Amino acid sequence: MNDLSPSTQATLLLTSSFSKHTINVETPLSVSEWGLFAAWLHENKMKPEDLLEKGYLEKLKQWSHEKISLNRLQNLLNRGAALALAIEKWQRVGLWVITRSDTEYPQNIKKKLKQLSPPILYGIGNKSLLNAQAIAVTGSRNAEKTELTYAYEIGKKIANDGLALVSGGAKGVDNSTMQGTLDNCGNGIVILAEDLLKNSLSAKYRNYLLQNKLVLISPYYPESIFSIAHAMERNKYIYTLSIASIIVHSNSNGGTWTGANEVIKNKWTPLWVKEPEDPNSPNQLLIDQGANILTRNLLANNIYDLQNMTMQNKNPTLFDINNNDDKLAEDTKLIIESITNTNFDSESSLYDFFIYKLTSTFKIDDVFKPKELEKLLELKIAQINEWLIKAELDNIIIKLDGRIKKYKIL
């Protein structure tokens, strides 16, 4: 633990897990909770490392938050032994840790997400790549062979034009694009949603890590198992790290679709979509909602130029529609019905859609009632209440005390 600065140690204690087994263990602060607490520390002229000193509780006597209690903070800070064991294990395989205050931290993520950027990034490989100019390429796991070939060629193009590639390391488009980049002496950044340690030992990555051509990073516990929430959240880090983004193939639900709509809404980076042959394809729907068409002619130019193109905003997106307008409300209903009846084939996908709509409509600390969501989403109140309970367990919202049921975004 001697290799870690006091600031990094304190941040790890407050925000990280140190074991797969979390029974009877205090829940670490979420990204939004840490953002709130870190802002308070800054406002009160304190730094995370101050919390490692004796008498730190006296310094926190003005802190008050119904979910981030002093007792919770104290229990998290008292995990020094568990942290030391975890760090020793991580360092044996070459894993490093950086925080938002470190110079190696990706400045694009920090600039675009601000307090919602991950407090900790775990990684292995060449840290300097985190601030290289990178193009994000994403797409479905089940893309056709022709699209995987296209993805490989995109990866090759990125390498030949002297940029880095950032992706999520998933099967299908992600892997094909990364292979195209690495096979052609390019540099890669893989942002993982699960098990960084296991992936760092994978044969497909090992040689490139040793050659300093690759870096693997994750904002999650290095031995974490897969979760939909992490996979969906990870998308924003891929996009915000890049100077421009390309989608090779999207379904009309799932991570690629949701991430693309998030980029369109937040304008984190110019979004480009492979030119579709089918006018009814999800790729075309993304173009209709504001993405740019990536043609073969454009690819003949240096791919760096994609960052200079402005996002198209020809039509409002599904998430921008004002339901107070009768016609638009009916259009929204038809779109949602179309998605839920024909494309959302699992309960988890519907829940993901609900969370996306919730977090894109309300800001941190916004208070809302289930009845507002009933009007907004045109869903049955029983279903909304069920998903609100799940969202509370997932630390996305918190239920406020009082006779009338109210929630707040974390």
C-alpha positions as CSV (number, residue, x, y, z in Angstrom):
1,M,0.0,0.0,0.0
2,N,3.1,2.2,0.3
3,D,3.0,2.9,-3.5
4,L,-0.4,4.6,-3.2
5,S,-0.8,8.2,-2.3
6,P,-2.9,9.0,0.8
7,S,-5.5,10.6,-1.5
8,T,-5.8,7.4,-3.5
9,Q,-6.0,5.2,-0.4
10,A,-8.8,7.3,1.0
11,T,-10.7,7.3,-2.3
12,L,-10.4,3.5,-2.5
13,L,-11.6,3.0,1.0
14,L,-14.7,5.1,0.4
15,T,-15.6,3.9,-3.2
16,S,-14.2,0.5,-3.8
17,S,-15.0,-3.1,-2.9
18,F,-12.1,-5.4,-1.9
19,S,-13.8,-8.8,-2.2
20,K,-16.5,-10.6,-4.1
21,H,-18.2,-11.4,-0.9
22,T,-20.1,-8.3,0.4
23,I,-22.3,-9.9,3.1
24,N,-22.3,-7.7,6.2
25,V,-19.9,-5.2,4.5
26,E,-20.8,-1.5,4.2
27,T,-21.7,-0.5,0.6
28,P,-19.0,1.7,-0.9
29,L,-20.1,5.1,-2.2
30,S,-21.5,5.1,-5.7
31,V,-20.2,7.5,-8.4
32,S,-23.0,10.0,-7.7
33,E,-22.5,9.7,-3.9
34,W,-18.8,10.2,-4.2
35,G,-19.3,13.2,-6.5
36,L,-21.6,14.8,-3.9
37,F,-19.3,14.0,-1.0
38,A,-16.1,15.1,-2.8
39,A,-17.7,18.4,-3.7
40,W,-18.5,19.0,-0.1
41,L,-15.0,18.2,0.9
42,H,-13.7,20.7,-1.6
43,E,-16.1,23.4,-0.5
44,N,-14.9,22.9,3.1
45,K,-11.3,23.1,2.1
46,M,-10.7,19.4,2.8
47,K,-9.0,16.6,0.8
48,P,-9.7,12.9,0.9
49,E,-6.4,12.2,2.6
50,D,-7.5,14.3,5.5
51,L,-9.9,11.5,6.4
52,L,-6.9,9.2,7.2
53,E,-5.8,11.4,10.1
54,K,-6.8,10.9,13.7
55,G,-9.7,13.1,14.7
56,Y,-11.2,13.2,11.1
57,L,-14.7,12.7,12.6
58,E,-14.4,16.2,14.1
59,K,-13.8,17.6,10.7
60,L,-16.9,15.9,9.4
61,K,-19.3,17.2,12.1
62,Q,-21.0,19.5,9.6
63,W,-21.6,16.7,7.1
64,S,-25.2,15.5,7.0
65,H,-26.8,13.2,4.4
66,E,-29.6,10.7,5.0
67,K,-27.9,7.9,3.0
68,I,-24.2,8.8,3.4
69,S,-24.1,8.7,7.2
70,L,-21.1,9.4,9.3
71,N,-21.3,5.8,10.5
72,R,-21.2,4.5,7.0
73,L,-18.2,6.7,6.2
74,Q,-16.4,5.6,9.3
75,N,-17.0,1.9,8.6
76,L,-15.7,2.3,5.0
77,L,-12.5,4.2,6.2
78,N,-11.8,1.4,8.8
79,R,-11.1,-1.2,6.1
80,G,-7.4,-0.5,5.9
81,A,-6.4,-4.2,6.4
82,A,-8.8,-5.3,3.6
83,L,-7.3,-2.6,1.3
84,A,-3.8,-3.7,2.0
85,L,-4.5,-7.3,1.1
86,A,-6.4,-6.3,-2.1
87,I,-3.6,-4.0,-3.3
88,E,-1.0,-6.6,-2.7
89,K,-3.0,-9.1,-4.8
90,W,-3.6,-6.5,-7.6
91,Q,0.0,-5.4,-7.8
92,R,1.3,-9.0,-8.2
93,V,-0.4,-9.1,-11.6
94,G,0.7,-5.5,-12.6
95,L,-2.7,-3.8,-11.9
96,W,-2.5,-0.1,-11.1
97,V,-5.1,2.4,-9.7
98,I,-5.6,6.0,-10.6
99,T,-8.0,8.6,-9.3
100,R,-9.6,11.8,-10.8
101,S,-6.8,13.9,-9.3
102,D,-4.0,11.9,-11.1
103,T,-2.5,13.4,-14.3
104,E,-2.9,10.0,-16.1
105,Y,-6.7,10.0,-15.6
106,P,-8.5,10.4,-19.0
107,Q,-9.1,14.2,-19.2
108,N,-11.9,13.7,-21.8
109,I,-14.0,11.7,-19.3
110,K,-13.3,14.2,-16.5
111,K,-14.2,17.2,-18.7
112,K,-17.4,15.8,-20.1
113,L,-18.8,13.9,-17.0
114,K,-17.4,16.2,-14.3
115,Q,-18.6,14.9,-10.9
116,L,-20.1,11.9,-12.5
117,S,-16.7,10.6,-13.8
118,P,-15.6,7.5,-12.0
119,P,-13.6,8.3,-8.8
120,I,-11.3,5.3,-9.4
121,L,-10.0,3.6,-12.5
122,Y,-8.3,0.2,-12.2
123,G,-6.0,-0.7,-15.1
124,I,-3.3,-2.7,-16.6
125,G,-1.1,-1.7,-19.5
126,N,0.1,1.6,-21.0
127,K,-1.4,4.4,-18.9
128,S,-0.3,7.1,-21.4
129,L,-2.9,5.8,-23.9
130,L,-5.7,7.1,-21.7
131,N,-5.1,10.6,-23.0
132,A,-4.3,9.7,-26.6
133,Q,-6.7,10.9,-29.3
134,A,-9.0,7.9,-29.7
135,I,-12.0,6.9,-31.8
136,A,-14.8,4.8,-30.1
137,V,-16.2,1.9,-32.2
138,T,-19.1,-0.1,-30.8
139,G,-21.7,-2.5,-32.1
140,S,-23.8,-5.6,-31.5
141,R,-22.4,-8.9,-30.4
142,N,-24.5,-10.7,-33.0
143,A,-23.5,-8.6,-36.1
144,E,-23.3,-10.4,-39.4
145,K,-20.0,-11.5,-41.0
146,T,-19.9,-8.7,-43.5
147,E,-20.3,-6.2,-40.6
148,L,-17.5,-7.8,-38.7
149,T,-15.3,-7.5,-41.7
150,Y,-16.3,-3.8,-41.9
151,A,-15.4,-3.4,-38.2
152,Y,-12.0,-5.0,-38.8
153,E,-11.3,-2.5,-41.6
154,I,-12.4,0.4,-39.4
155,G,-9.9,-0.8,-36.8
156,K,-7.2,-1.0,-39.4
157,K,-8.1,2.5,-40.7
158,I,-7.8,4.0,-37.2
159,A,-4.4,2.4,-36.7
160,N,-3.1,3.6,-40.1
161,D,-4.3,7.1,-39.4
162,G,-2.4,7.3,-36.2
163,L,-5.2,7.3,-33.6
164,A,-6.1,4.9,-30.8
165,L,-9.2,2.8,-30.7
166,V,-11.5,2.6,-27.6
167,S,-14.1,-0.1,-27.2
168,G,-15.8,-2.3,-24.6
169,G,-14.1,-5.5,-25.5
170,A,-17.3,-7.4,-26.1
171,K,-17.7,-10.2,-28.7
172,G,-18.7,-9.2,-32.2
173,V,-18.0,-5.7,-33.4
174,D,-15.9,-4.6,-30.5
175,N,-13.4,-7.6,-30.8
176,S,-13.3,-7.4,-34.6
177,T,-12.4,-3.7,-34.6
178,M,-9.8,-4.1,-31.9
179,Q,-8.2,-6.9,-33.8
180,G,-8.1,-4.7,-36.9
181,T,-6.3,-2.0,-34.9
182,L,-3.8,-4.2,-33.0
183,D,-3.0,-6.4,-36.1
184,N,-1.9,-3.2,-37.8
185,C,0.4,-1.9,-35.0
186,G,-2.2,0.5,-33.6
187,N,-3.0,1.3,-30.0
188,G,-6.1,0.1,-28.1
189,I,-8.1,1.1,-25.0
190,V,-10.6,-1.4,-23.7
191,I,-13.0,-0.3,-21.0
192,L,-14.3,-3.4,-19.2
193,A,-17.5,-3.9,-17.3
194,E,-16.4,-7.0,-15.5
195,D,-13.4,-9.0,-14.2
196,L,-10.4,-6.9,-15.2
197,L,-8.0,-9.3,-13.6
198,K,-9.2,-12.3,-15.6
199,N,-9.1,-10.3,-18.8
200,S,-5.6,-9.0,-18.1
201,L,-4.4,-12.7,-18.2
202,S,-6.2,-13.5,-21.5
203,A,-4.1,-14.7,-24.4
204,K,-5.8,-12.3,-26.8
205,Y,-4.5,-9.3,-24.8
206,R,-1.3,-10.4,-23.1
207,N,1.2,-9.8,-25.9
208,Y,-0.2,-6.4,-26.8
209,L,-0.1,-5.4,-23.1
210,L,3.6,-6.4,-23.0
211,Q,4.3,-4.4,-26.1
212,N,2.6,-1.2,-24.6
213,K,0.1,-1.2,-27.4
214,L,-2.9,-1.7,-25.2
215,V,-4.4,-0.6,-21.9
216,L,-7.3,-2.3,-20.1
217,I,-9.3,-0.2,-17.6
218,S,-12.4,-0.6,-15.5
219,P,-14.2,1.6,-13.0
220,Y,-15.4,-1.5,-11.2
221,Y,-13.9,-3.9,-8.7
222,P,-11.2,-5.8,-10.6
223,E,-12.9,-9.2,-10.0
224,S,-16.5,-8.1,-10.4
225,I,-19.0,-10.3,-12.2
226,F,-21.1,-9.2,-15.2
227,S,-24.1,-7.0,-14.5
228,I,-26.4,-5.2,-16.9
229,A,-26.1,-2.0,-14.9
230,H,-22.3,-1.9,-15.2
231,A,-22.4,-2.8,-18.9
232,M,-24.9,0.0,-19.6
233,E,-23.0,2.6,-17.5
234,R,-19.7,1.6,-19.0
235,N,-20.9,2.8,-22.4
236,K,-20.8,6.5,-21.4
237,Y,-17.1,6.1,-20.5
238,I,-16.3,4.7,-23.9
239,Y,-18.0,7.6,-25.7
240,T,-16.7,10.4,-23.4
241,L,-13.1,9.2,-23.7
242,S,-13.3,9.5,-27.5
243,I,-13.0,12.4,-29.9
244,A,-15.5,10.8,-32.3
245,S,-17.7,7.6,-32.2
246,I,-18.7,5.0,-34.8
247,I,-21.5,2.5,-34.6
248,V,-21.1,-0.4,-37.0
249,H,-24.3,-2.2,-36.2
250,S,-27.1,-1.7,-33.7
251,N,-30.1,-3.6,-32.7
252,S,-33.1,-1.6,-31.6
253,N,-32.5,-2.3,-27.9
254,G,-29.6,-3.2,-25.7
255,G,-26.3,-1.5,-24.9
256,T,-25.4,-0.2,-28.3
257,W,-28.8,1.3,-28.9
258,T,-29.1,2.9,-25.5
259,G,-25.5,4.2,-25.5
260,A,-26.1,5.8,-29.0
261,N,-29.2,7.6,-27.8
262,E,-27.3,8.8,-24.8
263,V,-24.6,10.3,-27.0
264,I,-27.2,12.0,-29.2
265,K,-28.9,13.5,-26.2
266,N,-25.8,14.7,-24.4
267,K,-23.6,15.5,-27.5
268,W,-20.5,14.1,-25.8
269,T,-18.9,13.3,-29.2
270,P,-19.9,13.4,-32.9
271,L,-21.7,10.1,-33.5
272,W,-21.3,8.3,-36.8
273,V,-23.3,5.2,-38.0
274,K,-22.4,2.8,-40.8
275,E,-24.4,3.7,-43.9
276,P,-27.5,1.4,-43.8
277,E,-28.8,-0.6,-46.7
278,D,-32.2,-1.1,-45.1
279,P,-34.2,2.1,-44.6
280,N,-36.0,0.5,-41.7
281,S,-32.9,-0.7,-39.9
282,P,-31.9,0.4,-36.4
283,N,-28.9,2.1,-37.9
284,Q,-31.3,4.3,-40.0
285,L,-33.4,5.0,-36.9
286,L,-30.3,6.4,-35.2
287,I,-29.5,8.6,-38.2
288,D,-33.1,9.9,-38.1
289,Q,-32.6,10.7,-34.4
290,G,-29.5,12.8,-35.0
291,A,-26.5,10.5,-35.8
292,N,-24.3,11.1,-38.9
293,I,-24.0,8.8,-41.9
294,L,-20.6,7.2,-42.2
295,T,-20.2,6.7,-46.0
296,R,-17.3,5.0,-47.8
297,N,-16.3,8.4,-49.2
298,L,-15.9,9.9,-45.8
299,L,-13.7,6.9,-44.8
300,A,-11.3,7.8,-47.6
301,N,-10.3,10.8,-45.6
302,N,-8.3,10.8,-42.4
303,I,-10.6,9.4,-39.7
304,Y,-9.4,12.2,-37.3
305,D,-11.6,14.6,-39.3
306,L,-14.7,12.9,-37.9
307,Q,-14.3,15.0,-34.7
308,N,-14.8,18.2,-36.6
309,M,-18.2,17.3,-38.0
310,T,-21.2,18.6,-36.0
311,M,-24.0,16.4,-34.8
312,Q,-27.1,16.4,-36.9
313,N,-30.3,17.2,-35.1
314,K,-32.9,16.7,-37.8
315,N,-35.5,15.3,-35.5
316,P,-36.2,15.2,-31.8
317,T,-35.1,11.9,-30.2
318,L,-37.5,9.6,-28.4
319,F,-36.2,11.0,-25.1
320,D,-36.6,14.7,-26.1
321,I,-40.3,14.4,-27.0
322,N,-42.6,16.6,-24.9
323,N,-45.6,14.5,-23.8
324,N,-47.7,17.6,-23.2
325,D,-48.2,17.9,-26.9
326,D,-51.0,15.4,-27.9
327,K,-49.6,14.5,-31.3
328,L,-46.0,14.0,-29.9
329,A,-47.4,12.1,-26.9
330,E,-49.2,9.7,-29.3
331,D,-46.0,9.3,-31.4
332,T,-44.1,8.5,-28.3
333,K,-46.6,5.9,-27.2
334,L,-46.5,4.2,-30.6
335,I,-42.6,4.2,-30.5
336,I,-42.5,2.7,-27.0
337,E,-45.2,0.2,-27.9
338,S,-43.2,-0.8,-31.0
339,I,-40.0,-1.3,-29.0
340,T,-41.6,-3.1,-26.1
341,N,-43.8,-5.4,-28.2
342,T,-41.3,-6.4,-30.8
343,N,-37.7,-5.8,-29.7
344,F,-37.5,-5.7,-25.9
345,D,-37.5,-9.5,-25.3
346,S,-36.6,-9.5,-21.7
347,E,-37.7,-7.9,-18.4
348,S,-34.1,-6.6,-17.8
349,S,-34.2,-4.8,-21.1
350,L,-37.4,-3.0,-20.2
351,Y,-36.0,-2.1,-16.8
352,D,-32.9,-0.7,-18.5
353,F,-35.1,1.4,-20.8
354,F,-37.0,2.7,-17.7
355,I,-33.7,3.6,-15.9
356,Y,-32.4,5.4,-19.0
357,K,-35.6,7.5,-19.3
358,L,-35.6,8.2,-15.5
359,T,-32.0,9.4,-15.3
360,S,-32.1,11.4,-18.6
361,T,-35.3,13.2,-17.4
362,F,-34.3,14.0,-13.8
363,K,-31.0,15.4,-12.6
364,I,-29.1,14.5,-9.4
365,D,-31.1,15.4,-6.3
366,D,-34.3,16.0,-8.3
367,V,-37.3,14.8,-6.4
368,F,-40.1,13.1,-8.2
369,K,-43.3,11.0,-7.5
370,P,-44.4,7.7,-9.1
371,K,-47.5,9.5,-10.5
372,E,-45.2,11.8,-12.6
373,L,-43.6,8.7,-14.2
374,E,-47.0,7.2,-14.9
375,K,-47.8,10.3,-17.0
376,L,-44.4,10.5,-18.5
377,L,-44.0,6.9,-19.6
378,E,-47.7,5.9,-19.9
379,L,-47.0,2.7,-17.9
380,K,-49.1,1.1,-15.2
381,I,-48.3,2.4,-11.7
382,A,-47.8,-1.2,-10.4
383,Q,-45.0,-1.7,-12.8
384,I,-43.4,1.6,-12.1
385,N,-43.5,0.9,-8.3
386,E,-41.8,-2.5,-8.9
387,W,-39.0,-0.9,-10.9
388,L,-38.6,2.0,-8.4
389,I,-37.9,-0.6,-5.7
390,K,-35.3,-2.3,-7.9
391,A,-33.7,1.1,-8.8
392,E,-33.5,1.9,-5.0
393,L,-31.7,-1.4,-4.4
394,D,-29.3,-0.6,-7.3
395,N,-28.4,2.8,-5.6
396,I,-29.8,4.8,-8.5
397,I,-32.5,6.5,-6.4
398,I,-33.4,6.9,-2.8
399,K,-36.9,6.9,-1.2
400,L,-37.6,10.0,0.9
401,D,-39.3,9.9,4.2
402,G,-42.9,11.2,4.3
403,R,-46.6,10.3,3.9
404,I,-46.5,10.8,0.1
405,K,-44.2,8.5,-1.8
406,K,-41.3,10.5,-3.3
407,Y,-37.9,9.6,-4.6
408,K,-34.6,11.4,-5.4
409,I,-32.0,10.7,-8.0
410,L,-28.6,9.9,-6.6
